[in-house]
C-alpha cells in the first residue's frame, strides 16, 4: 500500500511556482505573508515595507493563493490602440516620394503631397514615415564621403580626456591653443598660448606660421618655462597640433588629450586667456616692430606681467606666482616634520630655475 500526502505535493508545486516568479512578484508575496502573519493588519504592513495603502490593497485584491502569478506586473498596453487614419494609397505615395528625395523631411513632402491632390498634414506625414521605418519598408540611404567632407586624420597617441581625470595640482592639465594676430592689413602672425588650469600660469609666444613643427617648438618653450612639471596637454583638433606636435608629446611621455569636434567650451581656460591677451595686450599696444623676434620680445615682457603682476580674480586676486608660493607652503606644511625642508614634487629645483630663465 502507498501512503502519500496531498499537502506535501501541494507545497512542492507552490515552491516550484514561486521559484519562477520575478523579483517584483516575490517582493509582493512577502507583503502578503507579513500581512497574514500580523493578523491582517494592513497599516502595520504598509509601515513595515514603506508602501502606500493604495498600492497594498491593489495587490491584495489581485492576489489568488492558488495562483501566485497574479502577483506579476500586468501589461500597461492600452486596450484600444490608435489605428492609422490614412489610406494605403497615401502611404505608398509618401514612400515613393521619400525614396526619390531621401533627404527631404515631412514638411517638404507634405507640400508635394498636397500639390498632388492628397489631403494630409505635416504631422500625419511624420507618423507615416515612422510607421514605414518601423516596418522596415523605408531604409535610410548610405552616405558617401566626398572630398569636401574629409574625415579627420587618425591620432595614434592623443585620446579623449577620461571623465575621471580631474586636475588637482599645477601641471596636471595644460591647455594649448593658437590665435591669429593681424597688426596690419595682409600681415598675419600666429600667437601660441599654453595655460595651466590650476595656477593660471601662461606661456605665450609668436610664430610666423602655425604648423606642427612650430607647435612642437612651442612645446619645448612651455616645458622649459613652466615653473613645475607638466603631466598632460589638452588641445583641439587643429592641424598644427597634430603630427610632429603629437610625436613630441609622446617622446616626452606627456599625456595628450584631444577635444571632440566643435567643443571649444571644453578648452575654456585657454580660450579665456586668448581673450585677455587680445584685450589687454594686442589691442592697447603700438608695436615697434612687426617681426617675429620683435613681437616675441614684447610678448615675453607681457608674459612676466601676466604671471607676476596681474591679479587674477579666479585665484582670489592673487598673481599666479603668489598662488604657486602659497601652494608650496601648504604642501610643505602637510608633510611630516622630518620632511618639512623638502620641496613639493611638482616644484623641484630645476623647475624653479626654469621660471627664472629669460624668454627667448
LUMLOKOL-178103 format. One line per 5 residues: number of its first residue (from 0); their letters; for each residue z, y, x of N, C-alpha, C. Coordinates in steps of 0.02 Angstrom, whole numbers, plus 50000, padded with zeros to 5 digits. Layout:
N
NUM = A = Z:Y:X:Z:Y:X:Z:Y:X ~ ...
***
This chain:
360
0 = XXXXX = 50000:49940:50042:50000:50000:50000:50000:50062:50044 ~ 49959:50116:50027:49955:50180:50064:49996:50232:50028 ~ 50036:50263:50068:50077:50317:50042:50051:50382:50072 ~ 50032:50430:50033:50007:50495:50057:50041:50552:50022 ~ 50031:50610:50047:50061:50670:50019:50007:50720:50004
5 = XXXXX = 50001:50737:49942:49952:50788:49923:49973:50856:49948 ~ 50039:50866:49954:50062:50931:49979:50043:50939:50052 ~ 50050:50886:50091:50031:50890:50162:49957:50904:50170 ~ 49916:50868:50131:49845:50880:50137:49828:50951:50116 ~ 49863:50977:50068:49851:51046:50048:49868:51096:50102
10 = XXXXX = 49924:51086:50137:49942:51131:50191:49891:51128:50248 ~ 49866:51068:50264:49815:51063:50316:49753:51101:50295 ~ 49733:51094:50231:49674:51129:50207:49683:51204:50211 ~ 49742:51229:50191:49754:51301:50194:49756:51325:50266 ~ 49783:51284:50311:49784:51304:50381:49714:51311:50409
15 = XXXXX = 49670:51266:50389:49601:51271:50413:49567:51333:50385 ~ 49580:51349:50322:49551:51410:50294:49577:51472:50328 ~ 49643:51473:50341:49673:51531:50373:49644:51541:50443 ~ 49628:51486:50478:49600:51492:50545:49532:51525:50545 ~ 49497:51521:50488:49431:51551:50484:49432:51622:50458
20 = XXXXX = 49491:51650:50445:49495:51718:50420:49486:51769:50476 ~ 49464:51828:50456:49458:51883:50505:49526:51912:50520 ~ 49529:51955:50571:49593:51986:50590:49620:52030:50534 ~ 49576:52066:50499:49598:52109:50444:49628:52067:50387 ~ 49596:52010:50371:49622:51968:50317:49689:51937:50336
25 = XXXXX = 49698:51917:50399:49762:51890:50421:49817:51943:50417 ~ 49800:52005:50433:49849:52058:50428:49871:52068:50355 ~ 49824:52066:50309:49841:52073:50238:49882:52014:50213 ~ 49868:51955:50240:49908:51896:50221:49980:51904:50243 ~ 49992:51936:50300:50060:51950:50322:50096:51997:50275
30 = XXXXX = 50059:52046:50248:50090:52091:50199:50116:52051:50139 ~ 50075:52006:50113:50093:51969:50053:50148:51918:50067 ~ 50146:51888:50127:50201:51841:50145:50267:51878:50149 ~ 50267:51937:50179:50328:51977:50183:50350:51999:50114 ~ 50302:52015:50071:50317:52036:50002:50353:51981:49964
35 = XXXXX = 50331:51918:49972:50364:51862:49938:50432:51848:49970 ~ 50436:51856:50038:50499:51840:50072:50555:51888:50053 ~ 50538:51952:50039:50589:52001:50022:50598:52008:49946 ~ 50579:51957:49909:50592:51956:49838:50546:52000:49797 ~ 50486:52012:49820:50438:52052:49782:50452:52127:49784
40 = XXXXX = 50480:52151:49839:50496:52222:49847:50435:52257:49879 ~ 50396:52291:49837:50334:52322:49863:50349:52382:49906 ~ 50398:52423:49888:50415:52482:49928:50437:52463:49998 ~ 50479:52412:50002:50502:52390:50068:50444:52364:50110 ~ 50399:52329:50079:50340:52303:50115:50297:52360:50141
45 = XXXXX = 50286:52410:50100:50245:52466:50122:50278:52504:50179 ~ 50344:52513:50176:50378:52547:50232:50376:52506:50295 ~ 50383:52441:50288:50384:52397:50348:50318:52397:50384 ~ 50262:52395:50348:50196:52392:50378:50162:52460:50382 ~ 50195:52513:50358:50169:52581:50361:50101:52585:50326
50 = XXXXX = 50098:52563:50264:50037:52566:50225:50055:52601:50159 ~ 50003:52626:50125:50014:52660:50062:50022:52609:50006 ~ 50057:52629:49953:50067:52585:49896:50000:52569:49862 ~ 49955:52618:49861:49890:52607:49829:49852:52551:49864 ~ 49854:52552:49932:49819:52500:49970:49851:52432:49957
55 = XXXXX = 49918:52430:49958:49951:52365:49948:49936:52335:49880 ~ 49942:52375:49827:49930:52349:49760:49857:52329:49749 ~ 49811:52363:49783:49741:52343:49776:49731:52272:49802 ~ 49760:52257:49861:49751:52189:49888:49795:52138:49852 ~ 49850:52160:49823:49891:52114:49783:49853:52092:49721
60 = XXXXX = 49816:52137:49690:49776:52118:49632:49719:52071:49650 ~ 49690:52081:49709:49634:52037:49729:49657:51968:49753 ~ 49718:51963:49775:49742:51902:49809:49745:51843:49761 ~ 49718:51786:49783:49724:51723:49748:49752:51672:49797 ~ 49812:51645:49785:49843:51598:49834:49799:51538:49849
65 = XXXXX = 49759:51517:49802:49716:51459:49814:49651:51476:49852 ~ 49637:51540:49860:49575:51561:49894:49592:51621:49940 ~ 49607:51606:50002:49626:51659:50049:49568:51705:50067 ~ 49507:51685:50053:49450:51728:50068:49448:51790:50024 ~ 49491:51791:49971:49494:51851:49930:49525:51910:49968
70 = XXXXX = 49555:51897:50027:49583:51950:50068:49532:51979:50117 ~ 49471:51952:50117:49419:51979:50160:49392:52044:50131 ~ 49367:52088:50175:49338:52151:50153:49273:52138:50116 ~ 49263:52173:50062:49203:52165:50024:49149:52214:50048 ~ 49088:52198:50031:49032:52242:50048:49036:52308:50010
75 = XXXXX = 49025:52363:50044:49027:52429:50012:48957:52452:49991 ~ 48910:52407:49991:48843:52425:49971:48841:52442:49897 ~ 48808:52497:49880:48804:52516:49809:48771:52461:49767 ~ 48793:52455:49706:48763:52405:49662:48691:52423:49643 ~ 48680:52487:49636:48612:52510:49619:48587:52553:49676
80 = XXXXX = 48535:52531:49709:48506:52567:49765:48449:52612:49740 ~ 48440:52666:49777:48386:52713:49760:48319:52680:49774 ~ 48277:52678:49725:48211:52648:49732:48159:52702:49749 ~ 48108:52683:49788:48056:52732:49805:48022:52759:49742 ~ 48013:52825:49741:47981:52856:49683:47908:52871:49696
85 = XXXXX = 47882:52852:49754:47812:52865:49769:47770:52802:49757 ~ 47706:52813:49752:47660:52757:49740:47638:52726:49805 ~ 47610:52667:49799:47584:52633:49859:47525:52671:49889 ~ 47486:52705:49847:47430:52744:49873:47454:52802:49915 ~ 47508:52835:49894:47535:52890:49933:47563:52865:49999
90 = XXXXX = 47595:52808:49998:47623:52780:50060:47567:52763:50109 ~ 47512:52735:50085:47456:52720:50129:47423:52783:50155 ~ 47422:52837:50114:47393:52900:50138:47435:52930:50194 ~ 47501:52926:50187:47545:52952:50240:47536:52911:50304 ~ 47533:52845:50297:47524:52802:50355:47458:52816:50391
95 = XXXXX = 47405:52826:50352:47339:52840:50382:47339:52906:50419 ~ 47369:52958:50389:47371:53024:50422:47414:53022:50485 ~ 47470:52988:50481:47515:52985:50540:47483:52947:50598 ~ 47446:52894:50583:47411:52858:50636:47355:52900:50665 ~ 47325:52942:50625:47271:52985:50650:47299:53043:50691
100 = XXXXX = 47356:53070:50670:47388:53126:50705:47461:53106:50721 ~ 47471:53066:50773:47538:53038:50786:47591:53089:50806 ~ 47572:53150:50828:47621:53200:50849:47637:53250:50794 ~ 47608:53242:50736:47621:53289:50681:47680:53264:50640 ~ 47724:53311:50622:47783:53294:50583:47771:53297:50508
105 = XXXXX = 47826:53290:50471:47820:53286:50399:47796:53352:50367 ~ 47811:53409:50399:47789:53473:50370:47713:53479:50370 ~ 47682:53463:50427:47609:53468:50431:47575:53415:50387 ~ 47604:53355:50387:47575:53302:50346:47579:53319:50271 ~ 47634:53352:50251:47640:53370:50180:47586:53420:50160
110 = XXXXX = 47569:53467:50205:47516:53516:50190:47449:53480:50180 ~ 47434:53432:50225:47371:53396:50219:47369:53353:50156 ~ 47425:53322:50138:47427:53280:50078:47419:53322:50015 ~ 47451:53380:50013:47442:53424:49955:47370:53448:49950 ~ 47339:53461:50007:47269:53481:50006:47223:53426:49983
115 = XXXXX = 47244:53363:49992:47203:53306:49969:47216:53288:49896 ~ 47261:53326:49862:47272:53314:49791:47335:53276:49775 ~ 47377:53259:49824:47439:53224:49810:47494:53273:49795 ~ 47538:53255:49749:47597:53295:49733:47656:53265:49773 ~ 47675:53299:49826:47725:53271:49870:47764:53329:49902
120 = XXXXX = 47828:53317:49917:47870:53366:49952:47878:53346:50025 ~ 47903:53393:50064:47913:53379:50135:47965:53324:50145 ~ 48020:53328:50106:48073:53277:50113:48047:53208:50093 ~ 48003:53204:50044:47976:53139:50024:47932:53110:50080 ~ 47894:53152:50112:47853:53128:50169:47900:53102:50224
125 = XXXXX = 47955:53136:50236:48003:53112:50286:48032:53045:50268 ~ 48049:53034:50204:48076:52969:50182:48023:52914:50188 ~ 47961:52932:50174:47908:52881:50181:47899:52861:50254 ~ 47900:52910:50299:47894:52894:50370:47952:52850:50394 ~ 48013:52865:50372:48070:52824:50390:48063:52753:50365
130 = XXXXX = 48040:52745:50303:48031:52678:50275:47976:52640:50312 ~ 47923:52674:50331:47869:52640:50368:47893:52617:50437 ~ 47933:52659:50470:47960:52639:50535:48008:52580:50529 ~ 48050:52581:50477:48098:52527:50467:48064:52461:50453 ~ 48008:52463:50418:47971:52402:50402:47925:52380:50459
135 = XXXXX = 47920:52421:50511:47879:52403:50568:47805:52417:50560 ~ 47786:52453:50506:47716:52469:50495:47693:52529:50536 ~ 47740:52572:50556:47724:52632:50595:47758:52627:50662 ~ 47719:52624:50715:47744:52619:50783:47722:52681:50821 ~ 47770:52713:50855:47754:52773:50892:47709:52756:50952
140 = XXXXX = 47660:52798:50967:47614:52782:51023:47649:52789:51090 ~ 47622:52754:51139:47648:52757:51207:47620:52820:51241 ~ 47665:52860:51271:47644:52921:51305:47616:52904:51374 ~ 47561:52936:51392:47530:52927:51458:47545:52989:51501 ~ 47574:52978:51559:47593:53033:51604:47530:53060:51637
145 = XXXXX = 47522:53126:51632:47466:53159:51665:47492:53202:51722 ~ 47447:53233:51759:47467:53270:51819:47511:53330:51803 ~ 47503:53360:51744:47544:53418:51726:47616:53399:51715 ~ 47630:53336:51700:47699:53313:51690:47716:53261:51743 ~ 47716:53282:51805:47727:53237:51860:47800:53214:51861
150 = XXXXX = 47813:53149:51868:47883:53127:51869:47919:53151:51932 ~ 47983:53156:51927:48024:53180:51983:48022:53129:52040 ~ 48019:53152:52102:48017:53105:52158:48083:53067:52163 ~ 48081:53006:52188:48142:52966:52193:48191:52997:52244 ~ 48255:52990:52231:48307:53014:52276:48341:52952:52306
155 = XXXXX = 48327:52936:52369:48355:52875:52398:48430:52878:52411 ~ 48458:52940:52417:48529:52946:52436:48569:52983:52383 ~ 48540:53035:52353:48577:53076:52305:48589:53037:52241 ~ 48647:53050:52209:48666:53017:52147:48693:53070:52098 ~ 48702:53051:52036:48737:53094:51989:48812:53093:52005
160 = XXXXX = 48843:53151:51995:48914:53154:52010:48953:53111:51961 ~ 48995:53065:51985:49034:53023:51939:49081:53065:51896 ~ 49094:53042:51836:49139:53078:51791:49209:53082:51818 ~ 49230:53032:51856:49299:53031:51880:49307:53067:51947 ~ 49253:53098:51973:49258:53135:52036:49279:53207:52019
165 = XXXXX = 49342:53223:52034:49369:53289:52020:49391:53321:52086 ~ 49363:53379:52106:49384:53411:52169:49458:53431:52165 ~ 49494:53416:52219:49565:53430:52222:49582:53481:52276 ~ 49550:53475:52334:49565:53518:52392:49500:53548:52417 ~ 49503:53603:52455:49442:53633:52482:49401:53582:52521
170 = XXXXX = 49337:53584:52510:49291:53538:52543:49272:53478:52502 ~ 49307:53466:52446:49291:53409:52405:49222:53417:52372 ~ 49202:53479:52356:49137:53490:52325:49112:53559:52343 ~ 49054:53562:52375:49021:53624:52394:48953:53626:52358 ~ 48943:53678:52318:48880:53686:52280:48832:53729:52320
175 = XXXXX = 48768:53709:52321:48716:53743:52360:48660:53763:52312 ~ 48635:53825:52322:48580:53848:52280:48541:53901:52318 ~ 48480:53917:52294:48438:53967:52325:48423:54023:52276 ~ 48404:54082:52304:48390:54141:52264:48333:54179:52295 ~ 48286:54203:52254:48231:54245:52278:48255:54317:52287
180 = XXXXX = 48242:54346:52345:48258:54415:52360:48192:54452:52372 ~ 48179:54505:52333:48116:54543:52337:48133:54617:52350 ~ 48146:54635:52412:48163:54705:52427:48105:54753:52419 ~ 48044:54728:52429:47983:54769:52422:47931:54729:52385 ~ 47884:54762:52352:47830:54726:52320:47791:54683:52369
185 = XXXXX = 47785:54620:52354:47749:54574:52397:47791:54544:52453 ~ 47854:54565:52460:47898:54539:52512:47950:54495:52478 ~ 47953:54431:52498:47998:54383:52467:48037:54347:52521 ~ 48103:54347:52514:48147:54308:52558:48185:54258:52515 ~ 48208:54205:52547:48247:54154:52513:48320:54158:52536
190 = XXXXX = 48363:54171:52488:48435:54177:52502:48469:54111:52486 ~ 48503:54081:52535:48540:54018:52525:48614:54034:52518 ~ 48646:54002:52470:48718:54010:52459:48750:53941:52453 ~ 48807:53933:52487:48848:53873:52480:48918:53896:52461 ~ 48944:53871:52407:49011:53892:52383:49055:53830:52375
195 = XXXXX = 49116:53835:52402:49167:53785:52390:49201:53801:52323 ~ 49203:53752:52278:49226:53765:52210:49302:53776:52206 ~ 49339:53755:52257:49412:53762:52255:49433:53829:52285 ~ 49411:53844:52346:49434:53905:52380:49388:53965:52369 ~ 49329:53955:52338:49279:54007:52328:49253:54035:52395
200 = XXXXX = 49258:53996:52448:49232:54017:52513:49156:54009:52512 ~ 49120:54063:52530:49046:54063:52527:49017:54067:52597 ~ 48962:54032:52606:48919:54038:52665:48851:54059:52640 ~ 48825:54115:52666:48761:54142:52643:48716:54152:52704 ~ 48651:54145:52690:48602:54151:52744:48534:54165:52712
205 = XXXXX = 48491:54199:52750:48424:54217:52726:48372:54181:52769 ~ 48322:54154:52735:48266:54121:52769:48201:54150:52742 ~ 48149:54141:52781:48084:54165:52759:48053:54121:52705 ~ 48068:54057:52706:48042:54010:52657:48096:53962:52636 ~ 48088:53934:52578:48135:53883:52553:48101:53815:52557
210 = XXXXX = 48112:53781:52612:48085:53714:52622:48142:53666:52638 ~ 48126:53603:52638:48178:53553:52655:48203:53562:52726 ~ 48159:53585:52771:48179:53596:52841:48227:53654:52847 ~ 48211:53711:52814:48256:53768:52816:48322:53753:52780 ~ 48320:53712:52726:48381:53693:52692:48425:53649:52737
215 = XXXXX = 48393:53604:52775:48432:53563:52822:48464:53606:52877 ~ 48427:53658:52901:48456:53704:52950:48514:53743:52920 ~ 48508:53763:52857:48563:53798:52824:48624:53752:52817 ~ 48613:53688:52807:48669:53641:52803:48708:53639:52869 ~ 48672:53644:52925:48706:53648:52990:48751:53709:52993
220 = XXXXX = 48728:53766:52967:48769:53827:52967:48830:53818:52922 ~ 48820:53785:52865:48876:53776:52819:48930:53733:52851 ~ 48911:53678:52882:48960:53633:52913:48995:53669:52971 ~ 48959:53711:53008:48988:53745:53066:49034:53802:53046 ~ 49019:53837:52991:49056:53898:52973:49108:53889:52918
225 = XXXXX = 49109:53833:52883:49162:53821:52835:49227:53806:52873 ~ 49283:53836:52853:49346:53827:52889:49382:53762:52871 ~ 49346:53714:52843:49376:53649:52826:49320:53598:52825 ~ 49340:53535:52824:49290:53481:52823:49260:53475:52754 ~ 49195:53460:52752:49158:53453:52689:49149:53379:52675
230 = XXXXX = 49160:53361:52611:49154:53290:52593:49097:53277:52543 ~ 49076:53327:52505:49023:53316:52455:48985:53381:52444 ~ 48919:53373:52433:48874:53429:52418:48843:53417:52349 ~ 48837:53471:52310:48804:53465:52245:48745:53514:52242 ~ 48687:53490:52221:48626:53530:52219:48590:53516:52153
235 = XXXXX = 48541:53559:52137:48498:53545:52080:48437:53506:52104 ~ 48387:53500:52060:48329:53460:52078:48274:53497:52114 ~ 48289:53555:52146:48237:53594:52181:48207:53553:52238 ~ 48143:53564:52251:48108:53525:52302:48135:53539:52372 ~ 48159:53601:52384:48184:53616:52451:48249:53582:52467
240 = XXXXX = 48283:53555:52416:48346:53520:52426:48335:53444:52422 ~ 48277:53423:52445:48258:53353:52446:48237:53335:52517 ~ 48211:53276:52527:48180:53254:52590:48227:53265:52650 ~ 48209:53313:52694:48247:53323:52755:48319:53343:52741 ~ 48330:53382:52689:48399:53402:52672:48440:53341:52652
245 = XXXXX = 48410:53298:52612:48445:53237:52591:48458:53191:52650 ~ 48410:53186:52694:48419:53144:52754:48475:53172:52799 ~ 48480:53238:52803:48532:53268:52844:48601:53254:52813 ~ 48607:53257:52748:48670:53241:52715:48689:53168:52728 ~ 48640:53124:52725:48654:53053:52738:48674:53042:52811
250 = XXXXX = 48642:53078:52857:48660:53071:52928:48731:53094:52941 ~ 48753:53146:52906:48820:53172:52916:48872:53137:52872 ~ 48851:53087:52833:48896:53049:52789:48927:53094:52737 ~ 48889:53143:52711:48912:53186:52658:48886:53160:52591 ~ 48929:53153:52543:48907:53131:52477:48863:53186:52447
255 = XXXXX = 48806:53166:52418:48759:53214:52389:48752:53199:52315 ~ 48769:53249:52274:48763:53243:52201:48706:53287:52178 ~ 48662:53260:52136:48606:53298:52109:48616:53306:52034 ~ 48601:53366:52009:48612:53381:51938:48557:53352:51895 ~ 48570:53339:51831:48517:53320:51785:48469:53379:51774
260 = XXXXX = 48409:53367:51750:48362:53422:51739:48388:53472:51687 ~ 48372:53536:51699:48388:53591:51653:48463:53594:51635 ~ 48505:53593:51686:48578:53597:51675:48610:53641:51728 ~ 48590:53706:51733:48621:53749:51783:48695:53762:51771 ~ 48719:53751:51710:48790:53763:51696:48834:53715:51735
265 = XXXXX = 48808:53657:51755:48847:53611:51794:48855:53634:51866 ~ 48815:53682:51887:48820:53713:51953:48845:53785:51946 ~ 48891:53794:51899:48911:53861:51879:48944:53902:51934 ~ 48980:53870:51980:49015:53908:52032:48966:53944:52077 ~ 48915:53910:52101:48867:53942:52146:48820:53988:52108
270 = XXXXX = 48806:53974:52044:48765:54019:52004:48801:54086:51995 ~ 48867:54084:51984:48905:54146:51979:48908:54182:52046 ~ 48910:54145:52100:48909:54176:52166:48843:54212:52178 ~ 48788:54183:52157:48723:54216:52165:48721:54283:52128 ~ 48751:54285:52069:48753:54348:52032:48795:54400:52070
275 = XXXXX = 48851:54379:52097:48894:54425:52134:48858:54453:52196 ~ 48825:54410:52234:48789:54433:52293:48733:54481:52274 ~ 48701:54468:52217:48647:54513:52196:48673:54581:52175 ~ 48726:54582:52133:48751:54645:52106:48790:54686:52157 ~ 48829:54654:52200:48873:54690:52244:48845:54700:52315
280 = XXXXX = 48790:54666:52330:48762:54674:52397:48690:54697:52395 ~ 48645:54656:52367:48574:54672:52371:48556:54734:52331 ~ 48586:54743:52272:48567:54800:52230:48598:54866:52253 ~ 48644:54864:52301:48678:54926:52323:48661:54944:52395 ~ 48620:54905:52429:48606:54917:52499:48536:54945:52509
285 = XXXXX = 48532:54992:52557:48467:55014:52583:48459:54981:52651 ~ 48419:54931:52654:48416:54890:52715:48378:54927:52770 ~ 48405:54919:52831:48373:54949:52890:48313:54909:52914 ~ 48314:54845:52900:48260:54802:52925:48242:54752:52871 ~ 48178:54734:52868:48155:54684:52821:48130:54622:52857
290 = XXXXX = 48163:54607:52913:48150:54545:52949:48207:54496:52935 ~ 48194:54432:52946:48246:54382:52933:48307:54394:52977 ~ 48296:54410:53040:48352:54421:53085:48393:54483:53064 ~ 48358:54537:53045:48394:54597:53024:48433:54586:52960 ~ 48402:54552:52912:48438:54538:52849:48498:54493:52860
295 = XXXXX = 48491:54444:52906:48546:54398:52918:48606:54434:52949 ~ 48594:54485:52990:48650:54523:53018:48689:54558:52963 ~ 48654:54589:52916:48688:54623:52861:48720:54573:52812 ~ 48686:54517:52800:48715:54465:52756:48777:54435:52787 ~ 48777:54428:52853:48836:54400:52887:48896:54447:52880
300 = XXXXX = 48884:54512:52886:48938:54561:52877:48965:54558:52805 ~ 48920:54551:52757:48942:54545:52687:48981:54481:52677 ~ 48962:54427:52710:48998:54363:52704:49070:54371:52727 ~ 49081:54407:52782:49150:54417:52806:49190:54457:52754 ~ 49160:54510:52726:49195:54549:52675:49210:54506:52614
305 = XXXXX = 49163:54465:52593:49171:54424:52534:49228:54374:52542 ~ 49234:54345:52602:49283:54292:52612:49351:54318:52635 ~ 49354:54378:52662:49418:54401:52691:49444:54466:52661 ~ 49403:54504:52624:49424:54569:52598:49423:54571:52522 ~ 49371:54544:52492:49361:54550:52419:49410:54506:52381
310 = XXXXX = 49453:54534:52337:49497:54493:52295:49457:54456:52241 ~ 49477:54395:52228:49442:54353:52179:49487:54343:52119 ~ 49463:54360:52061:49502:54351:52000:49520:54278:51988 ~ 49473:54233:52003:49487:54161:51993:49541:54135:52038 ~ 49557:54170:52093:49609:54149:52140:49673:54190:52130
315 = XXXXX = 49680:54222:52073:49738:54264:52063:49736:54327:52105 ~ 49675:54354:52115:49662:54414:52154:49683:54406:52228 ~ 49676:54345:52253:49682:54332:52324:49612:54327:52353 ~ 49606:54339:52417:49543:54325:52452:49540:54251:52467 ~ 49480:54223:52478:49477:54152:52497:49518:54136:52559
320 = XXXXX = 49521:54183:52607:49560:54171:52667:49635:54167:52650 ~ 49660:54213:52608:49730:54211:52588:49745:54148:52548 ~ 49698:54127:52506:49708:54066:52468:49714:54005:52514 ~ 49672:54001:52566:49675:53945:52612:49740:53946:52651 ~ 49764:54004:52672:49827:54007:52708:49884:53984:52664
325 = XXXXX = 49884:54004:52600:49936:53981:52555:49933:53906:52543 ~ 49873:53879:52538:49865:53807:52529:49889:53769:52590 ~ 49877:53797:52650:49901:53765:52711:49977:53763:52712 ~ 50010:53818:52693:50083:53818:52693:50111:53768:52643 ~ 50080:53763:52584:50103:53715:52535:50094:53644:52560
330 = XXXXX = 50038:53630:52594:50027:53563:52620:50077:53545:52674 ~ 50094:53593:52716:50143:53580:52768:50213:53573:52739 ~ 50231:53612:52688:50298:53608:52659:50309:53543:52621 ~ 50256:53512:52597:50263:53449:52560:50267:53388:52605 ~ 50261:53397:52671:50263:53341:52718:50335:53327:52739
335 = XXXXX = 50351:53268:52768:50418:53254:52795:50435:53302:52852 ~ 50500:53308:52868:50523:53355:52918:50492:53342:52987 ~ 50482:53280:53003:50456:53264:53069:50382:53282:53075 ~ 50350:53297:53019:50279:53313:53021:50265:53383:52997 ~ 50315:53427:52997:50304:53495:52971:50256:53534:53016
340 = XXXXX = 50256:53517:53081:50213:53555:53125:50140:53533:53122 ~ 50128:53477:53089:50059:53452:53085:50020:53494:53035 ~ 49956:53501:53048:49912:53538:53003:49888:53493:52947 ~ 49866:53524:52892:49837:53485:52837:49774:53450:52862 ~ 49757:53391:52834:49699:53353:52859:49633:53389:52852
345 = XXXXX = 49629:53436:52806:49565:53472:52797:49566:53540:52832 ~ 49618:53554:52874:49620:53616:52912:49638:53599:52984 ~ 49596:53562:53017:49608:53543:53086:49589:53600:53132 ~ 49608:53592:53194:49598:53646:53242:49525:53664:53251 ~ 49482:53615:53254:49411:53630:53266:49381:53667:53207
350 = XXXXX = 49405:53654:53146:49380:53690:53088:49406:53762:53087 ~ 49467:53773:53113:49493:53841:53117:49451:53882:53166 ~ 49430:53851:53220:49387:53887:53267:49319:53901:53236 ~ 49295:53857:53191:49232:53870:53159:49235:53932:53116 ~ 49291:53945:53083:49297:54004:53041:49294:54068:53081
355 = XXXXX = 49316:54066:53144:49315:54125:53186:49248:54135:53222 ~ 49207:54084:53219:49144:54087:53253:49098:54138:53220 ~ 49063:54176:53260:49019:54229:53234:48958:54199:53199 ~ 48933:54235:53150:48871:54213:53116:48813:54221:53163 ~ 48760:54183:53154:48701:54190:53198:48664:54254:53184
***
